[in-house]
């Protein structure tokens, strides 16, 4: 299954993102093999930096390093996919500034909801940053369910047990992008969260 053939934005209603950066993962996966989904913030400003881009894209570099930090040998996103881990973004267009409006996260969560529904055997969702947390909460609320992750600082939320439709949910920090190499304390926590997520499916 090629994911971007099943998930599409038709109207592009959001006004605070770069539509020219729109990207749904162009990757061929076997949905039944995916047990962990890692959801980060937004599509990169440069499509060449996306998870599944050719060469050495930035999102892939930082994610591979995060897995190695967690004690897992990986050299590429292909290795990570081979572990049953699928990577995507909560918002499918690029950012125009530092933040993303709540209405944009809610609107794009409709696409994320379609995307998540493609994977029947997911046991873990990793939410890498506030935007991913808001997106999954929006999906749950739209279905009349309580929010998955309560309000609060991520460092206070980590280490507690959360579930969404029988899958474990780990709130964590953004691992995709240049800040990953700078924020060493967060990088350590990301590694801990990845290791904990992998234990759930081992």
Phi, psi and omega in degrees: 000131175260116192301317185291354174273350183246346182232119182218142170267126183263328191250337183048064185280345189282142186253352185248023177228165179267105183295333180292347178264005183309131180204121166256139186311121177265075184218143180263117182228159170265106187305325184291343181273350184273123179244344178231132172242124177258121182248116177258201195278282188219162176300148180290154177296325176256116181304335179292349179265358183293161184308317190254013178291159179286163179081226181236071182296149184300314181300323178291317181301311183290326179289317176300319178296322179298320178292321177294323175301328181277003179087017181250123180285120176212143178242351184201166174296328177301319176300317182292318175301322179296340176276000182087023182249122179252139182243137178208179177242152178288320179250130189270356176247166181280156179284152173258342180213202183289316185252177178228131183297146180302320180298325178293317179299317179296315181297316183285342178294342174295320177291317179300321179299316176301318183294313182297328181293346180285344189246103188279345189245026182289131178249343183217135167247128172254123183254105188266082178108170186297323182296317178296320178297313179299322183294314180292323175299322179295320178298315181296315182296323179297331179271005180079018180260158177291160178300143184286315182244126180291166176293149178144167179290141184301322183295336177276335183275331181301149176087352176264165185261120178233147178225153174220112180050052175073002176259146175287146180235129180245111171283132182215202183245160183294125180253359185253111177129174187294332182298335181304321183283343185265318188271087189292326180294314178295323180300321178295319180291323176301315179300317179298319182291320177297316179299319180293320179296318180294330177295328180298325185258000183281000000 
